[in-house]
Amino acid sequence: MVVEFPYGDGSLGLADYQDLKCEVVYPTGVAAIDTSTEFQNILSKQNPVRSIGHFIRDAESAAISIETRYLSSIIQPMLTELLNHIVAGGISSENITILFNEQDKNCSQLDVSSLQTDSPFDSCNLCIHNPFDDSRVVWVGETTASNGVLLCESYVRADFRVGMGAIAPDGFIGATGGGTAVLPNIASRETIIRNHKLRLQNDPRFFDITQPAAEDIAEAARLGGLDYVFNCVIGGSGTPASIVAGSFPEAWMEGVHTSERLTIKDTPHSASIVVIGGGGHPFDSTIYDTVDCLIAAEKVTQHGGTIVLVAQCSDGLGPAGLGIGMTEESGSLVAGSLTNADFLIGMEKARILRRILETRNLIVVGELQKNLVEEVLKGRKAADLPDAIDMALANHPSYPRVVIIPDGRFISFS
């Protein structure tokens, strides 16, 4: 039997693992849904919280902020169904703006211009938001955490504002979806940085939407006038599990609860060795992207144990703040000790990564340069997955207990 780890655009297999005293933990399986039927059904629900017609009754223009992460091939059918309902509600396609974030990794691979080629939506306006361009954002207010919220003007000026994206676990903000279509998706760089800095204030907790950064996002979404969310709940291994739509935050919270039921697992008995996959592209593109997986691995690994991370990391460490944060004095990675000018995105995850690696050994299988593994992460690089297993077993020669988590992106432990 072979365990397949998602890896980049492919997978890596681990064979003959039965000789190990191990437990394999998979994400909760979900039945495939008929997405086109689900999209139509959820958007057509006739109640004040769900019915899209209720929201656009007096609107003359609409803006749709789209997060592409996790959605891949279902972006176009989701958007088509949403546009159908908006146009049917009386808003002309010429008065609909579709917004993407230029920094979105998946946006660069998506032919967004193709979304305008299908009649009757070829006359929709397309806006690629650049968070570094301050000339195209407007002030909408300040959050309780003193985060000045600047958002894309094309979104703010619309009568009806929609957030479209995916709901998935996120240790630093509880869950994605909902307000993340506003912050970070169409926010200014400064607003995004201030929100990330809030993540220094607490240890990450999956599905806890009361964390400072999560509450800041929700408040920014309300300040920006987010009227309606259209979210796909992502299940194990990235499979669409269900669809939610309606007012924010009610519809989004319904989806968060569904995601939590699909993601949370009973914690296995602690292991000497945990082998965990980063989830494949785009979730294993950098070490920064894999920190949520390492949080899950830490919870299962004994103090002094070994984590084997299977992640392509073709783009290296990730944001500059991660590498800098890994080499700074640990006391400097505290919210109160950093000004907004000093803080760099990545430092919030460096703080957690440092904590994990203080008590766990790390072995990396992937393309991350050996010097970065050794000098920044204080770990060791393996030639391949079998080599990593041999290295881990050498650390724990006395019949170690092993937990294998092929896809760590959609698993967290109670």
N, C-alpha and C positions, 0 to 999 in steps of 0.2 A: 504494500500500500504506500502511496505517495501523498504527502501533504503539500499542497500548492500555496505558495505565498505570492500574492499580487506584488509585482515588481516593475516599476516603470509602466510601459505599455504591455508588458507580458507577465511572466510569472517565473518563480524559481521553485523547484521541487525538492522536498526532503524525503528521501526513501529510507527504508529499513529502520525507521525510528522505533519500531516495536521493541527493539532490544533495550530501549531506555525505559526506566520507570517513569512514565509520563502520562499526562492528561492533555488532550487536545480540546481547546475551547473555541467554538465557532460562533459567529454572530447568529442571532435568532433568525431562522428562516422565515421568509414571508412569501405568500402566494402572489404570483404576478397579477397585477391589476390591468384591466382594460383602460388605459389612460384616457383615450378619447372619450369613452363613455363617462368615466369619472369626472373629467373636466366639465363636460356638458351638464351632468347631473348636479354637481356642486354649485356651479354658477347660476343654475336655474332655480335653486331653492327659493321658495316664496315665504320668506320671513324677514323682519327688519334687520336682523343681524347678518343674514346670508345673502339676500337677494341683491344682485348688483344693480337692478333697476331702481331699487329704493335709494341708492346712493347717487345715481346720475340723473335723477328726475329733473333738476333745475340746472345741470351743468352744461356748459357749451364747449369746454375743452378738457382734455385729459392728459395725464403724464403717467407713464409706466416705467418704474425703475426696476431693472432686471439684474439679478445676481446670477451668473452662469454656473457658479461652483456647484457641483453635484448633478446638475440638470442635463448636461451634454445633449444627447439626442432628443430629449423631450422638450427642449426650449421652444422649437418651432410649433409643435402641436399645442402646447400650453398657450403660447402667445396668440396663435390663430384663433383658438376658442375664446380667449379673453377679448380679443379685438372684435370678434363676431358679436359678442354680447354688448360691448360698449357702443358699437355702431347701431345695433338694433335698439339700443336705448335712446338714440337720437343725437349722438355726438358724431359729427362728420369726421371722416378719416383725416382730412386736412388739418383738423384741430387736435390730433392725437400725436403726442411726442413719445418716442421710445428711447429710453436712456440706458446706456451701458457705461461701465467704468473702464477707462483706458488701462488702468493698472491690473485689471482682472486677468489672471493668467489664461483663463479659458476664452476670454473675449478675443485675444489675439489670434486664436485658432478658429474662431467662429466667423463665418462669412456673414457679418451682420447686414451687409448690403443686400444679401439674398432675401432678407426678411421683407424688403420693400418691393420685391418683384411679383408677388402674387396679388392679383386683383381680388378684392377691392382695396387692398391696403397699401398699394404702391405709392399712394400720396401721403402716407404717414411721415412725420418728421423724425429723423434719426439724430440723436445727440450722443456723442461719445464724450463722457465727462472726464476732464483732466483735473485731478485734485490739486495740482500745482498751479492752475490758472485762476488766480484770484479775481480776474476781471469778469468771470462768468458765475460767480456765487453771490448770494445775498444773505444778509444777517436776518435770522428769524427769532433770536432770543438767546438766553443763557440758561443752562441747566443748574440744578441745585448744587452740582459739583463745580460750579463756576467755569463750565466749558462753554465758550462762546460758539454758537452753532451757525456755521455758514454753509448753505446748501446751493446746489445748482439752480440757477434762476429759472431755467425752463421748467423745472419740476415745481418750484414754489408758486409760479404764476398760474399754473393750471387750476381749473375749478375742481377737478376730480383727480385724486392722486392715489396711485396703486403701487404696492410693492410686490414683486414677483420673485420667488426664490425657493430655496430648499431649507427644510428643518432637519438639522443633524446635531449631534452632541458637540459641545465646545466647552472645555474646562474653564476657560477664562471669562466667558459671558453666559454660561449655562447651555445655550442652544442658539443656533443660527436661525435665519428666517425672520419674519416679522419686521422689526425695526432695523435690522441690518441692511435692508434695501435702502435705507436713508443714511445711516451711519454704520459703516463707512462708505457705502456704495456711491452716494452722490454728495458727500461732504467735502469740505476743503481739507487740505493737508494738515493745517493747524488743528482743526477740530478732531481729526483722526488721531493725531499725536496725543492730544490731551486725554482722549478716551483711553488710549493704550497705556498711558502713564497711570491711570486709575487702577490698572491691573497689578500694579506693584503693592496694592494695599492689602491683598488677602491671598491665601492659597487657593488654587483653582478648585471648583466644585462643579461637576457635570450636572446640568439641569437645575442649578440654583440661579434663578433669574433675579435674585435680590442682591447679587454681587454689585459692587459700586459701578463697574464698567457696564454691566447689563442694565442697571437702572438708568445710567446716563444715556445709553442707546435708546431705551424706551422713551425717555423724556425728550430726546432730540427728535424722535419720530413724531411725537405729539406736537412739538413746537413747529415742525415742518408740515403739519397737517396731513399726515398719512391717514387716508380715509379707508382703504380697503387692502387686504392682503390676499394673495393667491399663492399658496405654498404647497409644495410636494414634500411629504414626510419620507425621508430616506431610511430604508431598512438595511438589513445585513448585506455587506458587500456592495453597497451603493444601489440596491434595488428600490424602485419607487414602491412605497408601501401603502400610502393613502394620500388623499388630497384634502386640503382645508381651504376655505375661502370665506371672507366676511370682514367684519369690522376689526380693527386693531385696538386692543390686544386680544380680544376674546377668541377670535378664530385661531390666531397664532398659538395661544396657550393650549387650546384643544390639541393642536398638532404637537406641541412640546410634550404633553402628557403621553400621546401615542408613541412618540420617539423614545421617551423614557422607558416605557414598557418593553419596547423592542431592544433596547440597548443594555439595560442594567442586568448584570448576571450576578448570581451568588458567588462570593469570592472563594476560589479554590483554596485548598490547604496550601500554605506558603511553600514555595519551591526554592531549591538552591539555584536553579537555572530557569530563566524564562526566555523563550525564543518568540519574538513578536515581529509581525510584519507591519510596515508603514502604510499599507493600503493601496499601493500602486499610484500611478500618475493620476492627478497632480498632487496627491497627498504625500508622496515620498520624494518630492523633488528637492527638498532641502531638509536639513536637520530641524530648522524652525518649524516646518510643517509636521514633523513627527513627534513633537513634544507631548501632545495629548496621548499618543500611544505609549510613550515612556512613563507618563503619569499612571496609566493603567498597569503597566508592567511593574512599576515600583510597588504597587499595592499587593502584588502577588509574590514578589521576590523577598526572600529572607534578607535581613541585615547582613551585609557582607557577601550576598549572592551575586550572580552574574546575569546581566541582561544581554541577549544577542539581538541586535536590531537589524532587521532585513529591510533595507530602504535604498533605493537607487541613488538618491542625493546627487543627481546630475548637475544641479545648480549650486552645489556646495552647502555652506552653512545657512544661507538665507540672508535676511536683512543685516546690515552692518552692526546694528545694536546687539545682535546675539554674540558675535565674536568679541566685540568690545566688552560686553557684559560678562563674558566668561573669563576675562582676564583682569577685570577691575577688582578692587577690594570689595568683598562681599557687602560690607556696611554701606557702600555707596549706592547699592541697588535697593534703596528704600525711597518710597514716594516723597517723603519730606526732605530728603537730602539732595534731590535733583530738581533743578529748574526746568521749565518747559524747553528752554534752549539747550540744556544739557542732555535731555532724554532723547534716546533714539529707539525707534521701533525695533523690537528684538530683545531689549533689555528686560522686559517683563517676563519673557520666557527663559532668558538666561538665568534669572534668579531661581526659577524652579528647577531648571536643568542642573544647576550647580548643587542644589540640595539633593537631588536624586543621586548624582555621581559622587557625592561625599560618602555614601554608604553602600553603593552598588558598583560592581565592575561592569564595564561596557565593552562589548565586542561589536564591531560594525561590519556588516556585509553590504557592499555597495561600491559606488564610484567616488565616494568622498576621499580626497587625497589623504595619504597616510600621515603626512605631517600635521594636518588639521585634526585627525582622529587622536593622534598622540599628544600634540601640544595644546590644543584648545579643549578637547573633550577628555583628555587624560585617559583615553581608552586604547584599544588595540584594533588593528584592521586585519580581517581575515581574507584569505585569498578567495574563498567561496563558502557556501553554506556548510558543507561537510567539514571544512577546515575550522569554521567557527564552532561547530559542535565539539570537535576534538579539543579546541582551545578551552572551551567552557568546562568540559569534563576533566581536563587537567587541573582546573582550579578547584574542582570538587570531586576527588577521586573515589570517595566512599559511597558508592551507590546513591547518587544524588536524585532527588525528586525533580522532575522537569515538567514545566507547563509550556505548551506550544499554543500560540495565538496567531494563526496565519494572517488574519486581518484585524489589526488593533484599532483601526479607525472607527469602527462601529461597535466597540465593546467598552463598557466601564463596569466597575465592580461595586457592589453594595457595601 
